[in-house]
Amino acid sequence: MNNKYTGRALRGLSVALSVAALATVIGLNSCDRKAAKENAVRVAPVVNTTSTAASAAGAGSGGKNGATQVMSSVLTVAGIRPIAGTSAIEVFFNENAEFFSVTDINLIDAVKAAFSANKPVYATFDPWQGVLVKVEQPNDQQLADLRLRPVNVENGKAIAVDLKKMADNDINEPQALGVMNTTDPGLNNVIPDFATAQLMFDYIVRQCCALPGPYGIDKCISFQYCQDGCYARAHKMCWVINNRYKYGTKKIFSFANAGSDKLCVQAQKWGGCCIRWWYHVAPLVTVQTPTGPKAYVFDPAMFNQPVLLATWLHAQENPACAGSFTPHVTMINVQPTSSYTPSGSSGLTFSTDPTFSSTNSTLTTYAPRVTCP
């Protein structure tokens, strides 16, 4: 996990846009905790999603409305880190953005064995505490579902980053990043102005599961639950941008995959709790501005409007959410829209979800959940 990644130097243009405008609230269209509270009567409550296996193990912790908050899903181990000064480990998975601590020696051995053999596990975990509770052997159907997400063979662009040394203007330059869509037939390369991008963003926000609907797409998007699910949110958002608005997209993956690095975000829209990821992903588009085309990110889970790529990355190095670890974006990878989740800790290979089966299942699972209990 200490691999070093290189990419060609980024070249940029000066940007006259004010970062302060990024704090603007959209108002009634904002999918935030206040909007969710105002619509609580019509929004589905948090439900118990504990699996039978987890219930039998007696796992979990009290959450909103007293619901047990443990969850279970089929995951593949991306990496393992020792927890300094202890015999415990942190494990992180390709199909989940969180870090999970493990203290039980038998569970540690099981995780290490799965990692060494590159075999998936049926994992039960507590997303609120960041704790892995149990791992089991997946059944045949679960393994078959996992095989529906083949690895993407298209090349992306991995770039080592150091936000303290790199100029924001350079990071926002789409030509150097390879952001601009040039391959998808029938899609426009550049959104003509910020106002058009905002209209698209507002439509996507209205698909938030914390709002009452009706929704304009088949599944509401779980922006109100930030612990995990960014890959499903990004996949569905790209579909909307591509199919409803006919603009090209790519995906921007950010990684904290070296040393003690972690992505640290404060959920300002959802109660202010701290969230720590090993990766995050969102749609990446090109927007024409008065100073030229710029790289923008759509991420309603974090912001109330499209934001410049540099702003999105800086928000993942929030020092208020750092403990003994380092809030640091190790690298980014600009990927084609088809990429879904990482398929290894290097951040260089990715699984896909061409049938949207994993996307829709994840959005359904996370629809009733909230970020800060």
Buried (B, 14 or more C-beta within 10 A) or exposed (E): BEBEBEBEEBEBBEBEBEEEEBEEEBEEBBBBBEBBEBEEEEBEEBEBBBBEBBBEBEBBBEBBEEBBBBBBBBBBBBBBBEBEEEEBBBBBBBBBBBBBBBEEEEBBEBBBEBBEEEEBBBBBBBBBBBBBBBBBEBEEEEBEBBEEBEEBEEEBBBBBBEBEEBBBBBBBBBBBBBBBBEEBEEBEBBBEEBEBBBEBBBBBBBBBBBBBEEBEBEBBBBBBBBBBBBBBBBBBBBBBBBEEBEBBBBBBBBBBBBEBBBBBBBBBBBEEBBBBBBBBBBBBBBBBBEEBBBBBBBBBBBBBBBBBBBBBBBBBBBEEBBEEBBBBBBBBBBBBBBBBBBBBBBBBBBBBBEEBEBBBBBBBBBBBBBBBB
